[in-house]
Amino acid sequence: MKRNLIYHTPIQLGESITIRTNKFEAVHTELEAISRNGMTIKCNQQTLDLLLPNTASVAPKQSVTLPVSFSLNKIKSVIEVQCSVVSVRRLSKDIFHLDMRFKEISAENYESIDDYIESSLQQHQKQPHHKVTLAKVA
């Protein structure tokens, strides 16, 4: 049974993905999280400059569209989507997070992502929750 969530639950990954720039160069980076409506990637300054050249700022109303292809652990095929970069956050001097929303995605690819997220959520629920005991303070 699929969950109807108000906010799409992100699944933390840490897998590598390939993004094609508008100049059709392939850039390899890390997929940080994925949800039913988008994903977050982690990259360095050099990768950011390749993905968003000459871009002063990115906002949801001024998004930049990128072609993205990636594959997930349990999915054998490569997923190809068009994503809108809606925000860029600097985590440290050379590490950035790019938040992207799916703009154009085929029904088959959407179903693959949806199945992956649903199985990951079910797997997470099956794991026993460990009780953490706090040390007594004297």
C-alpha positions in Angstrom: 0.0 0.0 0.0 1.5 3.3 -1.0 1.7 6.1 1.5 0.0 9.4 0.6 2.3 11.8 2.4 1.8 15.6 2.4 5.5 16.0 2.3 7.5 13.4 0.3 9.7 11.4 2.5 13.3 11.6 1.4 15.4 8.4 1.5 19.1 9.0 2.4 21.4 7.2 -0.1 25.0 8.3 -0.7 25.2 6.7 -4.2 27.1 8.0 -7.2 25.2 9.4 -10.1 25.9 11.0 -13.5 24.6 14.3 -14.5 24.8 15.6 -18.1 25.5 19.4 -18.3 23.9 21.6 -20.9 27.1 21.2 -22.9 26.5 17.4 -22.8 29.5 16.8 -20.5 29.1 14.0 -18.0 29.6 14.9 -14.4 29.9 12.2 -11.7 28.7 13.2 -8.2 26.9 11.8 -5.1 23.2 11.4 -4.7 22.5 12.4 -1.1 18.7 11.8 -0.9 15.8 11.0 -3.2 12.0 11.4 -2.8 9.0 11.1 -5.0 9.2 14.6 -6.3 13.0 15.3 -6.4 16.4 14.7 -5.1 19.4 16.3 -3.4 23.0 15.8 -4.6 26.3 16.7 -3.0 29.1 18.1 -5.1 32.3 20.2 -4.9 32.9 23.7 -6.3 34.3 22.4 -9.6 31.3 20.3 -10.2 29.0 23.1 -9.3 30.7 25.4 -11.8 30.2 22.8 -14.5 26.6 22.2 -13.7 25.6 25.9 -13.2 28.1 28.0 -15.2 27.6 31.8 -15.0 24.7 31.4 -12.6 24.6 34.1 -10.0 21.8 32.6 -8.0 19.2 29.9 -8.1 15.6 30.1 -6.8 12.4 28.1 -7.3 11.1 30.8 -9.7 14.4 31.0 -11.5 15.3 27.4 -11.6 17.9 25.8 -14.0 16.9 22.7 -15.9 19.5 19.8 -16.2 19.3 16.4 -17.7 20.1 13.8 -15.0 20.7 10.0 -15.4 21.2 7.7 -12.4 20.6 4.2 -11.2 19.6 2.9 -7.7 20.8 -0.2 -5.9 17.7 -2.4 -6.6 16.9 -1.0 -10.0 18.8 -2.5 -12.9 18.0 0.2 -15.5 19.2 3.8 -15.8 16.7 6.4 -14.9 16.7 9.5 -17.1 14.9 12.7 -15.9 14.8 16.4 -16.4 15.4 18.2 -13.1 15.0 21.8 -12.1 17.7 23.0 -9.6 15.7 25.0 -7.1 18.3 25.7 -4.5 22.0 25.5 -3.8 23.3 25.3 -0.2 27.0 25.7 0.8 27.8 23.1 3.5 31.5 23.9 3.8 34.2 25.6 1.8 34.1 23.1 -1.0 30.9 21.0 -0.4 27.5 22.0 -1.8 24.0 20.5 -1.8 21.8 21.0 -4.9 18.1 20.5 -4.4 16.4 19.4 -7.6 12.8 18.7 -8.5 11.7 16.3 -11.2 10.4 18.3 -14.1 10.0 15.7 -16.9 9.9 12.1 -15.9 8.4 9.1 -17.7 5.7 7.0 -16.0 8.0 4.0 -15.9 10.9 5.9 -14.3 8.5 7.5 -11.7 7.1 4.0 -10.9 10.7 2.7 -10.4 11.6 5.5 -8.0 8.3 5.1 -6.2 8.9 1.3 -5.8 12.4 1.9 -4.5 11.2 4.5 -1.9 8.4 2.3 -0.8 10.6 -0.8 -0.4 13.2 1.3 1.5 10.6 2.6 3.9 9.3 -0.9 4.5 12.8 -2.2 5.1 13.4 0.7 7.6 10.2 -0.2 9.5 11.3 -3.9 9.8 14.6 -3.0 11.5 14.4 -3.3 15.3 14.6 0.0 17.1 17.5 -0.1 19.5 16.9 1.4 22.9 19.6 3.9 23.8 20.3 4.1 27.5 21.7 7.3 28.8 24.5 7.2 31.4 23.5 8.2 34.8 24.7 11.6 35.8 26.1 11.7 39.3 
